[in-house]
Amino acid sequence: MSGKSSTLRRWASALTRILITTGLFSSCFKQRHATWNTPEDYYALPRWSERVNAFMQISRSPMSADLFIGDSITEGLDLTYFFGDSTLVNMGIGGDFTEGILKRMLPVERLQPRRIFLMIGINDVLKRLPASTISSNHQSIVQAMQKACPQAQIFVQSLLPIRSSYRVMEGRKRVPCQQVLEEIRRINANLAEICSEHDVAFVDLYPAFLDRSGELQSDLTYDGLHLNNNGNRMWTTLIQPLLD
């Protein structure tokens, strides 16, 4: 890696930590999140294409790196800070859906990562997509990754819980938090079955993030959905053994 690239990554790493610590990441993301209601609306936004184009540049040649791919929860994870490794690649895009991973498999294939850590699907749940659609996409993602990167170890991480402070809407009606949590648990159960069927590792993070009421622990999040530094520290501690 060139000195210039290394410097840019350090600056990006520091900026991400500042945004998460101050809550500005959440504020910026909420503004973007309010501009779409369906995956079709989302993929029409310039930022998604800009991020994918950036990933294409990163993956110009195989790196045998460890890849983290997903939505805003992944994008907000400062890999260099928490793992102390500047070679880890973050292909998270805030707001992305399961469908989006299928749309951007080319940079993953070009990268040929050593290990892939996937977490995707919470936006599908929040935007009220059918569980059958989410699970079908999850299965297609696993199959596509196995085909594109046959040498890679694939770790499919469960969706995380949310808190009742995060408002999930269906039309003008608020969806009860416990209903959303039940849907997340159902998706996670389906994910575990898919991973077993395809001989892929399933990493069940969900229980570790729960409080006594069955919601996301308040000290791990700044908005009821996204992780703060405490949450990211717990996440990375849980998966660190998979990187050793």
Secondary structure as a PSIPRED ss2 file (coil, helix, strand):
# PSIPRED VFORMAT (PSIPRED V4.0)

   1 M C   1.000  0.000  0.000
   2 S C   1.000  0.000  0.000
   3 G H   0.000  1.000  0.000
   4 K H   0.000  1.000  0.000
   5 S H   0.000  1.000  0.000
   6 S H   0.000  1.000  0.000
   7 T H   0.000  1.000  0.000
   8 L H   0.000  1.000  0.000
   9 R H   0.000  1.000  0.000
  10 R H   0.000  1.000  0.000
  11 W H   0.000  1.000  0.000
  12 A H   0.000  1.000  0.000
  13 S H   0.000  1.000  0.000
  14 A H   0.000  1.000  0.000
  15 L H   0.000  1.000  0.000
  16 T H   0.000  1.000  0.000
  17 R H   0.000  1.000  0.000
  18 I H   0.000  1.000  0.000
  19 L H   0.000  1.000  0.000
  20 I H   0.000  1.000  0.000
  21 T H   0.000  1.000  0.000
  22 T H   0.000  1.000  0.000
  23 G C   1.000  0.000  0.000
  24 L H   0.000  1.000  0.000
  25 F H   0.000  1.000  0.000
  26 S H   0.000  1.000  0.000
  27 S H   0.000  1.000  0.000
  28 C H   0.000  1.000  0.000
  29 F H   0.000  1.000  0.000
  30 K H   0.000  1.000  0.000
  31 Q H   0.000  1.000  0.000
  32 R H   0.000  1.000  0.000
  33 H H   0.000  1.000  0.000
  34 A C   1.000  0.000  0.000
  35 T C   1.000  0.000  0.000
  36 W C   1.000  0.000  0.000
  37 N C   1.000  0.000  0.000
  38 T C   1.000  0.000  0.000
  39 P H   0.000  1.000  0.000
  40 E H   0.000  1.000  0.000
  41 D H   0.000  1.000  0.000
  42 Y H   0.000  1.000  0.000
  43 Y H   0.000  1.000  0.000
  44 A C   1.000  0.000  0.000
  45 L C   1.000  0.000  0.000
  46 P H   0.000  1.000  0.000
  47 R H   0.000  1.000  0.000
  48 W H   0.000  1.000  0.000
  49 S H   0.000  1.000  0.000
  50 E H   0.000  1.000  0.000
  51 R H   0.000  1.000  0.000
  52 V H   0.000  1.000  0.000
  53 N H   0.000  1.000  0.000
  54 A H   0.000  1.000  0.000
  55 F H   0.000  1.000  0.000
  56 M H   0.000  1.000  0.000
  57 Q H   0.000  1.000  0.000
  58 I H   0.000  1.000  0.000
  59 S C   1.000  0.000  0.000
  60 R C   1.000  0.000  0.000
  61 S C   1.000  0.000  0.000
  62 P C   1.000  0.000  0.000
  63 M C   1.000  0.000  0.000
  64 S C   1.000  0.000  0.000
  65 A C   1.000  0.000  0.000
  66 D E   0.000  0.000  1.000
  67 L E   0.000  0.000  1.000
  68 F E   0.000  0.000  1.000
  69 I E   0.000  0.000  1.000
  70 G E   0.000  0.000  1.000
  71 D C   1.000  0.000  0.000
  72 S H   0.000  1.000  0.000
  73 I H   0.000  1.000  0.000
  74 T H   0.000  1.000  0.000
  75 E H   0.000  1.000  0.000
  76 G C   1.000  0.000  0.000
  77 L C   1.000  0.000  0.000
  78 D C   1.000  0.000  0.000
  79 L H   0.000  1.000  0.000
  80 T H   0.000  1.000  0.000
  81 Y H   0.000  1.000  0.000
  82 F H   0.000  1.000  0.000
  83 F H   0.000  1.000  0.000
  84 G C   1.000  0.000  0.000
  85 D C   1.000  0.000  0.000
  86 S C   1.000  0.000  0.000
  87 T C   1.000  0.000  0.000
  88 L C   1.000  0.000  0.000
  89 V E   0.000  0.000  1.000
  90 N E   0.000  0.000  1.000
  91 M E   0.000  0.000  1.000
  92 G E   0.000  0.000  1.000
  93 I C   1.000  0.000  0.000
  94 G C   1.000  0.000  0.000
  95 G C   1.000  0.000  0.000
  96 D C   1.000  0.000  0.000
  97 F C   1.000  0.000  0.000
  98 T H   0.000  1.000  0.000
  99 E H   0.000  1.000  0.000
 100 G H   0.000  1.000  0.000
 101 I H   0.000  1.000  0.000
 102 L H   0.000  1.000  0.000
 103 K H   0.000  1.000  0.000
 104 R C   1.000  0.000  0.000
 105 M H   0.000  1.000  0.000
 106 L H   0.000  1.000  0.000
 107 P H   0.000  1.000  0.000
 108 V H   0.000  1.000  0.000
 109 E H   0.000  1.000  0.000
 110 R H   0.000  1.000  0.000
 111 L H   0.000  1.000  0.000
 112 Q C   1.000  0.000  0.000
 113 P C   1.000  0.000  0.000
 114 R C   1.000  0.000  0.000
 115 R E   0.000  0.000  1.000
 116 I E   0.000  0.000  1.000
 117 F E   0.000  0.000  1.000
 118 L E   0.000  0.000  1.000
 119 M E   0.000  0.000  1.000
 120 I C   1.000  0.000  0.000
 121 G C   1.000  0.000  0.000
 122 I H   0.000  1.000  0.000
 123 N H   0.000  1.000  0.000
 124 D H   0.000  1.000  0.000
 125 V H   0.000  1.000  0.000
 126 L H   0.000  1.000  0.000
 127 K C   1.000  0.000  0.000
 128 R C   1.000  0.000  0.000
 129 L C   1.000  0.000  0.000
 130 P C   1.000  0.000  0.000
 131 A H   0.000  1.000  0.000
 132 S H   0.000  1.000  0.000
 133 T H   0.000  1.000  0.000
 134 I H   0.000  1.000  0.000
 135 S H   0.000  1.000  0.000
 136 S H   0.000  1.000  0.000
 137 N H   0.000  1.000  0.000
 138 H H   0.000  1.000  0.000
 139 Q H   0.000  1.000  0.000
 140 S H   0.000  1.000  0.000
 141 I H   0.000  1.000  0.000
 142 V H   0.000  1.000  0.000
 143 Q H   0.000  1.000  0.000
 144 A H   0.000  1.000  0.000
 145 M H   0.000  1.000  0.000
 146 Q H   0.000  1.000  0.000
 147 K H   0.000  1.000  0.000
 148 A H   0.000  1.000  0.000
 149 C C   1.000  0.000  0.000
 150 P C   1.000  0.000  0.000
 151 Q C   1.000  0.000  0.000
 152 A C   1.000  0.000  0.000
 153 Q E   0.000  0.000  1.000
 154 I E   0.000  0.000  1.000
 155 F E   0.000  0.000  1.000
 156 V E   0.000  0.000  1.000
 157 Q E   0.000  0.000  1.000
 158 S C   1.000  0.000  0.000
 159 L C   1.000  0.000  0.000
 160 L C   1.000  0.000  0.000
 161 P C   1.000  0.000  0.000
 162 I C   1.000  0.000  0.000
 163 R C   1.000  0.000  0.000
 164 S C   1.000  0.000  0.000
 165 S C   1.000  0.000  0.000
 166 Y C   1.000  0.000  0.000
 167 R C   1.000  0.000  0.000
 168 V C   1.000  0.000  0.000
 169 M E   0.000  0.000  1.000
 170 E E   0.000  0.000  1.000
 171 G C   1.000  0.000  0.000
 172 R C   1.000  0.000  0.000
 173 K E   0.000  0.000  1.000
 174 R E   0.000  0.000  1.000
 175 V C   1.000  0.000  0.000
 176 P C   1.000  0.000  0.000
 177 C H   0.000  1.000  0.000
 178 Q H   0.000  1.000  0.000
 179 Q H   0.000  1.000  0.000
 180 V H   0.000  1.000  0.000
 181 L H   0.000  1.000  0.000
 182 E H   0.000  1.000  0.000
 183 E H   0.000  1.000  0.000
 184 I H   0.000  1.000  0.000
 185 R H   0.000  1.000  0.000
 186 R H   0.000  1.000  0.000
 187 I H   0.000  1.000  0.000
 188 N H   0.000  1.000  0.000
 189 A H   0.000  1.000  0.000
 190 N H   0.000  1.000  0.000
 191 L H   0.000  1.000  0.000
 192 A H   0.000  1.000  0.000
 193 E H   0.000  1.000  0.000
 194 I H   0.000  1.000  0.000
 195 C H   0.000  1.000  0.000
 196 S H   0.000  1.000  0.000
 197 E H   0.000  1.000  0.000
 198 H C   1.000  0.000  0.000
 199 D C   1.000  0.000  0.000
 200 V C   1.000  0.000  0.000
 201 A E   0.000  0.000  1.000
 202 F E   0.000  0.000  1.000
 203 V E   0.000  0.000  1.000
 204 D C   1.000  0.000  0.000
 205 L C   1.000  0.000  0.000
 206 Y H   0.000  1.000  0.000
 207 P H   0.000  1.000  0.000
 208 A H   0.000  1.000  0.000
 209 F H   0.000  1.000  0.000
 210 L E   0.000  0.000  1.000
 211 D C   1.000  0.000  0.000
 212 R C   1.000  0.000  0.000
 213 S C   1.000  0.000  0.000
 214 G C   1.000  0.000  0.000
 215 E C   1.000  0.000  0.000
 216 L E   0.000  0.000  1.000
 217 Q C   1.000  0.000  0.000
 218 S H   0.000  1.000  0.000
 219 D H   0.000  1.000  0.000
 220 L H   0.000  1.000  0.000
 221 T E   0.000  0.000  1.000
 222 Y C   1.000  0.000  0.000
 223 D C   1.000  0.000  0.000
 224 G C   1.000  0.000  0.000
 225 L C   1.000  0.000  0.000
 226 H C   1.000  0.000  0.000
 227 L E   0.000  0.000  1.000
 228 N C   1.000  0.000  0.000
 229 N H   0.000  1.000  0.000
 230 N H   0.000  1.000  0.000
 231 G H   0.000  1.000  0.000
 232 N H   0.000  1.000  0.000
 233 R H   0.000  1.000  0.000
 234 M H   0.000  1.000  0.000
 235 W H   0.000  1.000  0.000
 236 T H   0.000  1.000  0.000
 237 T H   0.000  1.000  0.000
 238 L H   0.000  1.000  0.000
 239 I H   0.000  1.000  0.000
 240 Q H   0.000  1.000  0.000
 241 P H   0.000  1.000  0.000
 242 L H   0.000  1.000  0.000
 243 L H   0.000  1.000  0.000
 244 D C   1.000  0.000  0.000
